[in-house]
Amino acid sequence: MSIYLVRHGKDDEGFRGGWSQRGLIAEGIEQSKKLGQYLKAHNNHYNIQRVVSSDLSRAVETATEIASELRLPFESSNNWREMNNGLIAGMAHELVEEQYPGLYFSTLRMDEEFPGGESPIDFFTRIQATFRKLCEEEQLLNKGEGNILIVTHGGVINIIYHILNGVEWSNKGKAYPSTYTSLHHIQYDAGKWEIAMETLRV
């Protein structure tokens, strides 16, 4: 029984991410197509039967390309979104520096919210609950008929690595960075979920 996590394809790095609804750039679309083609060619190994995506545009566009190659539908959920950065979501970096100088994810206190958004501890709690629910559902409902692929974001994947490795998480660093369209394998074995493959970049 496996869960595969995928970070979305490349978007425009000149803008703040978070809950931005800006989509992929052309390179990101090609990355997503390439990963979908790889998974299709190797689906005897991956056996993906369900695709779930964050409902932010860059994740949905990535999931669309992958699901199309696998000939599967996909479902989207706001639970798998990146950190809610409120009013600065999708804003150009220069404009954020002008209106909110020095405001970054790493500069927030753990209980301090982005203007109109959530705090780092809110973000962690949301992802922890979402991931735990997914694991429980897979254990209860998965009858060995296939695996699930989640298209999400770098911050989300970083939190999940911390949870599985038993490492305390904070917003002051990114111990487990992930590249665009990287694939991460989590496996249920001997009564627990563990990281089976840290990163595959197609």
N, C-alpha and C positions, 0 to 999 in steps of 0.2 A: 504494500500500500504506500503510495508516494504522492507528495505534493511538490509541484514545480512552481517556483517563483520566477517571474520575468520582469526586469525593469523595462519600462517603455522605451521606444526609440528616441533618437535625438530631436530635441526641440530647439527653439531659438534661445541661446544662452545669454542674449542681451536683455532679457526680461526676467523678473522674479517669478519663480515657479509656484510652489505651494498649491493653492486652489485655483491657479490660473487656468482658464479654458482655452488658452492658445494651443494650437495643434502642432503636429510634427513638421519639421522641414523635410525637404525632398530626401536628404540623406537618411533621416529617421524612417521614412516610409520604406526605403530600400533595405535598411537594416531589418525591419519587421518582416518584409517579404522573404528575405534570405533566411531568417530564423524559421519562419513558417515552412519554407521549402525543406529545410534541414529536418524539422520535426516530422514532416510528412514522409520523407525518405527513410527515417529511422523509427517510424511509429510502432514497429514490432517490438522495439526496445522500450520506448517511452509509454506506449499504450494510453495516450491521453484521450479521455472520453468526455471531459467536461472542461469548459473554459469560462473563467470568471474574470472580470476586469473592474478596476476603478472606473468610476463614471466620468472622470476628467478627460478632456478631448484627446490629450496625447496618449493616454492609456487605451482609450476606446479605439483610436486609429490603429494602434499597435495590435490590439486584440482582433480587430477586423481582418487585418492581413493574415495573422496566424490562423484564425478560425476558418478563413476562406480556404487556405491551403489544406487544412485538416478536414474540411467539409463538415464542420460542426457549428452549431449555433453558439452564441456566448451570451452571458448575462452580466449586467453591470451593477455595481453597488457603490454607494458613497462611503461605505465602511472602509474601503481599501484606498481611500484618498490619501494624498500626502498631507503634511502639516497644514492646518488652516491658518494662512498668513493674512487673512482679513482684507483690509483696504488696499494692501500693496500687491495683492495677487495679480499677476500679469502686467504690472507696471514696469516701464523701462528702468534699469538700474540708476541712470542719471536722475530721473524724476524722483525716485525714492530717496536718493541722497539729498536732493533739494528739499523735499517735503518732510522726510523723516531721517535726518542725518544720523548715521551710525546704527540704524536699526537692522539687525540681522538675527537670525534664529539663534546663533551662538551667543548673542549679547543679552538675551532674555534671562531673567531668573526662571527657575523651574516652574514657579507658579504665576509667572507674568504673561499675560496674554498679548498677542499681536493686537493692534487696534482693529476691532471688529472681528477678531479671530480667536484662536485657542492658545493655551499655554503649552509649553513642552510636556508638562506632566499630564495634561488633558490628552495630548497627542499619543503619548506612550500608553495611557490607560485605554484609549479607544482601540489601538492596534493590538494590544495584549488581549483584550476581550474578544476582538474579531478573530484573531488567530486561534485562541483557545476554543472558541465556538466551532471554527472550521475543523480543527483536529477532532473534537468530540463528535461532530457530524460524520466525519470520514470513518471514524472507528465504529459508529453505530450503523451507518447506512451503506458503506462500501462493502460489497460482497466479493471483492476481488475481481470485479468486472472491468476496472480501468482506473486511471489516475486523473488527477485534477491539475490544471494549470491556472495560476493566478497572475494576471498582468497588473503590476502595481508600480511603486515608485522607490527610489533609492533610500529615502528616509524610512520607509516602511520595512524594507528588506533589512536595513541596518538594525532596527529594533528587534526583528525576529531572530537575527543572529545572536543578539545579546541575550534574548530570552532562552534560546536553546543552548547557548554556551554557559549560561549561568553567570553572565557578566553584568554588573550594574550599569545601567544606561543613563546618560545625561546628554544635554544638548551642546556640550562644550567640545565635542570631537566626534569624528565618524570612524570608529574602529574597523568597520566592515564596509568599505565603499564598494559600490557596484557600477559597472559600466553600462552604457546603453545596450538594450536587448540581451544582457547577460542572463544566463539560465542557472538557477540554483535548485538543488535537489534535496528535499527533506523526506526521510523515510521512517516508517513506523516499524520498529524491530525490537523484539524482546520486551514488549510492553511499554515502549517509550518512543517519542519522536526525536530524531537526531539528524544532524546535517550529514548527508551522504556524499555530496559533491558541492564544493564551495562556489566555484564559478566555471561556467563554460561559455566562451565567447565564440560564436559562429562566424 
